[in-house]
């Protein structure tokens, strides 16, 4: 049964009080809560929604259950920041209040219209449990915090009908819209027919009256439902981001879909064309396949959303990190879900892939640094990195190999990096042992392995959670990714953000990313240790090591 409007208002007021509770929770009771990743003090959180910057203030909306630590009763919670790291909560921005969203306010996106006016398109669930697309606009444009939002009476803006034959249970998550050269706005919405994933396109002159295009922007059979699609341009000549509506020379476009069947975010790089009234996306690299290696992140990272930060000319990526524990454990601890550290994202100079790196603002939280260079790490050795808070740290490490005579041969049948990491373990790898206990009964290994293939070397990055906890039973999947670097000419680098139950790692200066959730039983808070290791039979040199303790962010 749908809740009454008054009931929802009461829930929202209670939720604001809960969200404003300080996050200074005793670590003895909550050892897995993060210190500098965004999460509300309690309850369920999933997709980041409508991130944007308005009047110098960053806004993060997110899917939130104000009534518990499992999915349900979904509303848009809202926080703001001046630096993407420290956040202040506001009242729930969008909650069920009209017929076209009475059974839930699901994911969507924000768009900055002409004259800098923000607008939100989001999926609502109507009384028939159909997925429809609604519009919300700020009540007071002079308020930089955008506290109140109103819904026009013309909602829903887009809906399944007998004429368009859209699957009403698979029609959700509108993107940020972009303005075409013909003066019409465009937006895509995730959809599927059978097992064919589709990016349905709609056009509008006024952002209110929308018409479905005759053809999807792109579709691909065998991929299932495309959730939380994203579509944006990237520069071919540098790291700067560009406005979502920009087209022309020196640009490529990225189409991303959250593949529901595999629960990962896959992207394709290609060309966006508008010819004879038809919008077309033609992929060059990646294809959004279920087995695609073109992923934002090869670990726990889903339902992501980007926005263009006009103040710094960068494109910023948000993503949801879900739990690895079961619902009973989440209910017991009273919360579920964390947002990844916002990442700057841009096109690699090769033009073949995207690169991601934590926003520079995170460096404001660094303290207690440990710096070293040119340290030899002998084969079979482990070196403790002391002097930092190992449960809450930012570690950058680079390796050099003086010889490649003893590197492993890559079996031509080994094409799946995750399978290689899972079956063969650290092998002759070298990297970091994070959230490790003193006697190494527990640790999470983040490492690189170098293989010899025909006429080249191949670099593999792994994040192995198999020994991350002695006692707690949870999903301990090992993740893997190939890193597009030449170990003869380029440094072999890792950067890992450690935050109590999150291990967020970047290989090859952001060419490969792996995020993991771990829940140690021994290596908690002050008992956690940090090590560098080399499992190879040959020595490697740590050419650079920079490790920092990280202060708590202010997330109230």
N, C-alpha and C positions, 0 to 999 in steps of 0.2 A: 504494500500500500504506500502511495506517495505521502510524504510528510507535508503538513500544512506550512504555509509561509511563516506563520508565527513561530512554529516549532523550529524551522530552519534558522530564524533570526536568533532564537535563544541559543541554539547550538553554536552559531557563529560567534556570539558574544562570549560564551564559555570557552570556545577554542582560542579566541584572542587572549584571554587571560592565561590559558595554558601555554600558548606560544610565547607570552611575555615572561613566563617563569624563567629564572636564570638557568643557564646550562651548567652551573657549578654543581654537578651531581657527583657524589662520592665515587671515585674509581673502584673502590672495593666492591661496590654494589653494581656498577656499570662499567666493567673493564673494557668493553668493546665499543663504547661511544667514542666518536671521533672528537678531536680537539680543534681542527682547523678546516675540515670539510663541512659543507653546509648540511645541516639536518635540524628539523624542529625538535623541541624537547621531548615530545612523545608522539605516539600514533604512527599511522602509515603514511609514507610519501612515495610517489613514483615520478612520472614524467615531469621534466622541466617544461613549463609552458610560457610562451610569449616573452622571452627575455628581450630587453631593449634598454636603451638609454634615452631619458627624457629630461630636458632642462638640467643636464649634468648629473642626474641621478640614475644609477643602474637599478633596474627592476627585475626581480625573479618571481614569476608565478609558478606554482607547482601543484600537481595532483595530490590531494590530501584527504584523508579520512578523519574527520574531527571526532569520531566516536570509537576508534580502536586501532590496533596495530596490524590489522589485516585489511585487504582491499575491500572497499564498499563505501557508500554514502559520499561519493566523490564530489569535491568542490575545488575551486581555485584559491589556494592560500597565496599570500603575497608578502614579500619582504623587499627592502630597498637597501642600497649600499652606495657609498661614494668611491669605493676602491675594489669591489668585487670579492673582498675577503671578509670584511666585517659587516654584519647584516642586522637590520632592525625590522621587527615584524609589524604588520598592519592588519586591520580587520580582513576577514575573508573577502576577496574581491568579487567572485562570481559563485553563486550558489543557486540551487533549484528554486525558481520563483515564477516561471511562466510555463505554459503548456509544453512548449518545445524543449524544455530542459528539466521537467519536473522529476524525472527519474535519474538525473545525474548530469553533471557538467564535466565532460571529458576533455581530452587534449585539444590544443589549437595553437594559434600563433598571433603575434602582434605585428601590425604594419603601421609605419609612419606615413600618413597621407599628406596631401599638399598643405602647405603652411604649418607643417610640423605637428599635425593632429594625430594622436594615436588611435588605433582601432583594433579590436580583438575579434577574430573569428574562431569559434570553438564548436566542438561537437556536443550537442545536447541529446538526451534520451527522452523521447516523448511518451505519452501514456500508452501507446501501442508498442513500446520498447523498440521503436525505430531510431536509427541514428540519423540526425539532421544537423545542419550547420547554422549556427546563430551568430549574431553580431552584438557586441557590447562596446560602448563608447564612454569616455570619462564624463562625469557630471560636471567637473570643474577643471577646465584646461589650465587655469592659473595655478593649480595645486601641483607642485613638482612631484609630490608623492602619490598622486592619482589614487586617492583613498576610495572614492566612490565611483561605481560604474553603473550605467543604466542600459536597458535593453529596449531597442525600438519595438513598437507594436507590430512592425512588419515581419518580425521573426516567425518562422525560420527563413533564412535566405536561400538555402538549398535543401532539397528533400527528395527522397525516392518517390517515384510516381509510376503508374502503369505505363506511361509513355516512355520514360527513360530506362525502365527496367533495371534500375540500380538495386543491388542486393542491400536491403535495409539493415542487415546485421553486420555488414562489412563496408561501411561508408563513413570514414572518420578521419580526424586529425588534419584539418586544413593548414596549409603552409602560410608563411609570410607571403603576402601578395606582391607582385611587381607590376610596374606600369609600362605597357608596350608603346611602341612608336605611334600606334594608331589612337592613342589616348585612352585605351581601355585597360582596366586592371585585370590581372590574371591571378588565379590561385589554383593549386592542385590539391586534391583530396585522395587519401589512400582508399583502395578498393580491391576486390578480387571477383572474378567469375570462375567458379570451379577452382582450379589450381593456378590460374593466371593472375599474377599480381598486376595492378594497374594504377597509374597516376592520372586520375580523371581531372580534366581541366574545365574551369568555368571562367567566363569573362563578364565584366561589368563596366559601365561608364560612370556610375555613381557610387559604387561600393555597396549598393543596396539591392539592386535588381540584377540578378546573375543568370546567365545562360550557359548551359553545358555545351562545350565544343563537341563536334561530331566525332572526334577521335581523341583518345587519351594522349597526353604528352609522350608517354612511353608505357609499354607493358611487356611482360615476359612470362611465358608459360612455365609451369613447374615450380613456381616460387611461393605460392600461397599469398596470404594477406600482407599488404604493405602498410605498416603502421607508421605514423609520425614521419611522413615524407618531408624532404627538404630540398630546395632547389635554389642555387645561388651561383653568381659568377665569381671567378678567381682570376687574378692577374697572372700573365705568363712572364712577367718581368720584375719579380720582386716579392717581398713578403707582405706588402700592404694589402688590406682588404678593400673591397669595392662595394658600393651600394647595390642592393639587390636588384634594382631596376636598370642598372647600367648594362649596355650592350655595345658592341663595336669591336674594333681591332684590339689586339693585345689581351684578349680574354678567352677563357674557356668556361664551361659551365659544369657544375657538379649536381648530379641527382643522387640523393641518398634515400634509402628506405630502411626502416626497421623491420627485418624479416621475422614475422611472428613464429613461423615454424622452427626456425633455428635460434631465435632470441638473440640476434646480433644485428648490428648496423652495418650495412653494405653500401658502397657507393660506386658510381661510374663517372668518369671524366669524359666530356664530349663537347659537341657543338650544338648550340641552340639556334634554330632558324625559324623565321616566320615568312612563309611563302604562300601566296595566293589564298590568304585567309586561314592558313593552317599552321599551328605551332608544332614544331618537331624537335625532338632531342635525339641526336645521333651519337651513341657512345663510341669513344676511341679506346678507352682503357677501363676494364672492369665491366661487369654485366649484371650485377645484383643477383648472381646465382647463389643457391644455397651453399655451394662449395667454394664460393669466391674468396680469394685472398685479399680482395680490396675491402678491408674492414677498417672502420675508425679505430677499433680496439679489439684485440683478440681474446679478451677476458670478459669480465662482467661489466658491460657498458651498453646501455640500451635507451631507446626512445629519445635520442639526442635532438638538439635544436641549436641552430646557429643564429647569430644576429650581427649586423654591421655596427661596430662601435665608431660612430662618426667623430667622436672627440679625439681618438687616437689612430683612426684610419686602419683598423684591424678587424678581422672577422673572428668572433669568439664562439666557441663551441661549449655547450653544456650537455651533460649526459647523466643518466640515472644509474647508480650502482645498487643493485638489489642484494638482498641477504643470501647467504648460502645455507642458513639454518632453516628448520621447518617452522610452520605457523605456530605450533605450541611453544617453541622456544621464543619466537618473536612476541607472542602475547605475554609470556612470562617477563621478558625484559621491558615490555611496554612500548616498543617502537620498531620500525622497520623501514629501511631505505635511506640512502645517502646520495648527495650529488657529488659527482667528480669535481676536482678543482677545475675551474674554467680554463680552457685551452685556446691559445691563439692557433689558427689553422690557416694554411696557405698551400699553394701549389709548389711542389719541389721543382728545382731548376731543370730536372729531366723532363718535366711535363707529364710523367707517368703515374705519379701518386701524390697524395696529400701529406703534409708534415704537420705535426701537432707539438705544442710545447706549453707547459704551464704558464699562465699569465705572469708577467714580471712582478706584479703586486705581491705575489706570495713571498718574494724575497724580503719584504719588510718584516716578516715574522722570524727571520733567521737570527740565531744567536749562538754563542759558544762554538765557533767553528774549529774544525780540525783540518789542516791543509798539509799535504805532503806531495812529493813527486819523485819520480825515478826510483821507485822501490821495487826490488826484484821479488817476485812471488814464485817460489820454487814449486815444481811439480809435486802434487800430493800434499800441499801445505794449506794451513788455515791461519789467517792473521786477524787478530781482534782489532777493531777500530774503536778505541775508547775515547772518552772525553765528550761524547754527545749523548743526549737522551734517546736511546735506541728505539723506544716505543713511539717517538714523535720527532721525526727527523726528515731531512732532505739531503740525499747523498748523490754526488756526481763522481763517477769514476771512469777513467779511460785506460785501456790496455794497449800494449804494443807487443808484437811477436817478432823475435829476431830470426826465427827460422820456421819454415813451413814443411820441413822434411817429414815430421812425424804426425801431421794432421790426419784425421780420419778420412777414409774414402767414403763418398756418398753413394750409397746403393741407388741405382737409377730408379728402383721401384719406390723409393722413399719420396713421395711428393707431398705428403700431408705433414706440416711442421708440428701440429699438435700430437699426432701419432708418434713422431720421432721422439718428442720430449717425453711422452708418456711411457713409451716402451723401453727407451734406452737410458733414461735418467740423465744425470749430469755428465756421464761419460768422461770425456776429456775436456769438459767445460770449465769456465772460470767466470767468477762474478761475485755476488753478494749472498750471504746468509742473513736474512733479516728476521726480526722478531724471534730470535734464537735464544734458547736457554743456555745456561753456563756450560752444561755438559753435553749440549747438542742433542738432547733427547727430542727437542722441538726446534724446527726452523722452517722458514720458507726460502727456497733457493731461487734467486733471479740471476740468470747467467747466460753466457754466450758460448756457442760451439762453432768451430771452423771446420769445414769439410772441403776435401778436394773433389771437384767434379771435372768433367771433360772441359779442358781449356779455361777453367776458372775456379775460383774459390767461392764457397757458399757459406754465409753466416746465418746461424740459427739463434733465436732468442727464446728462452723458456722461462716460465714462472711455475714452479713446482710446489704445490700445496700439500703433497701427500704426507709430509711429516710435520705439518703445521700445528697439530694439537694431539696430545696423547689421549685425552679423555673425551672431548666433545666430538660427537658424531655429526658430520655435516658433509655437504658436497665439497670434495677436495680435488676437483678436476685440475689436471695439469694443462696449462695453455702453452701454445707455441706460435711463432711467426718467423718467417724469413725476413732478414734485414738487408736491404739493398745497399750494401757498402762493399768496397773492395778492401780487404784487410791488408793488402800489400801497400796501398797508397793512402788509406784513410784510417783514422783512429777507430778503435772498437770501444764504443762508449755506452754507458748505462746511466740513467738518472732514475732514482726511486724515491717516491714520497711515501713515507711510513706514518700511519696515523691509527695506531691501536688495533684496528681490525681491517684496515685498508692497506694494500700494497699496490701502488700505482706507478708503473714503470714505463720508461721511454728508452728505446734502443736506437742507436744510430742517429742521435740528436733529433729524435722525434719521428723517424721514418717507420718505426713499429712501436705500438703501444699495447701493454697488457695490464689490466687491472684485476686484482684478486681480492676476495674477502677471506680472512683467516681469523680464527678464534682460539688463540693459544690457551693452554691450561697452566703452564709454568711461566712462559716468557711474557709476563704481564707487567706493565709499568716499569718499575725499577729493576725487575728481574730480567728484563729483555736485554739481549746483547746484539751486537752488529759485527759481522766478520766479512773479510774478503777471502776468497778461496780459489784454489787452482787444482782441479782434479786431473790435469793432464800429466803426461810423462815428461813434458818439457817445461822450461821456465817461461814465464811471461813477465813483462815489466808493467807495473802500475805507473803510467806516465803522469797521471794527475789524479789526485783524490781531494775532494772538497766535501766535507760532511758538516752539517749544521743541525743543532737542536732547533725545534720550531716552537714558538710561543703559541698559546691558545689564541684563536681568533675570537672576536667579540660577536657571537651569534646568540642574541637574546630572544 
